[in-house]
Amino acid sequence: MSSKLIFTTTFLLFLIMVLCSCQNYSQEKQQDIKNPTFLGTWEMQSIHWITKDTTFSIEKAQPGMLILTADSYSIMWTPTDVPRVPFQNLSQPTDPEILSGFKSIVFNCGDYRYSDSTITTTAKIAKVPGFEGGKQFYRFKIENNKMDLTMFDEIYPDGTRPAWYGRFQTKFVLKKVDQSTR
């Protein structure tokens, strides 16, 4: 074989491999955004901690949001039924105010994958230092502009689970407020 033929054949094989991997990447991205009703900004309506015996609910949730783009998620919510207490001096909070503020909010953001009924998030930044790389697992159901999102599992970056695992699940009821986030 001539060196020109070998080069041409090698180049064509390389080009085919690149095109195939681009097609696979495109198909994976299409799968991620196949449900446009899933994407957008969702506002927290209520929160329910569900155990085998009982459910504790916050029927009118404090402000909270879930934002889903084609590639990432961000969730922030307040686990109490009362508004957060502002710092007396916003630029110089006291240690007790900082502790109260830390306990009055939950947030994570990062990447996610989903199927027709589940979401698996991987935190890139989290309220709790060290949770980066941790995963949370949710079931979801969307009807009209309402989403029921139930966290049923969590795995820390070291592979362990929190003490609540298996004892309760957290269900968020959310309302879509923005149709265009991408």
Secondary structure by P-SEA (a helix, b strand, c coil): ccaaaaaaaaaaaaaaaaaaaaaaaaaaaaaaccccccccbbbbcccccccccbbbbcccccccbbbbcccbbbbbbbccccccccccccccccaaaaaaaaaaccbbbbbbcccccbbbbbbccccccccccbbbbbcccccccccccccccccccccccccccccbbbbbbbbbcccccc
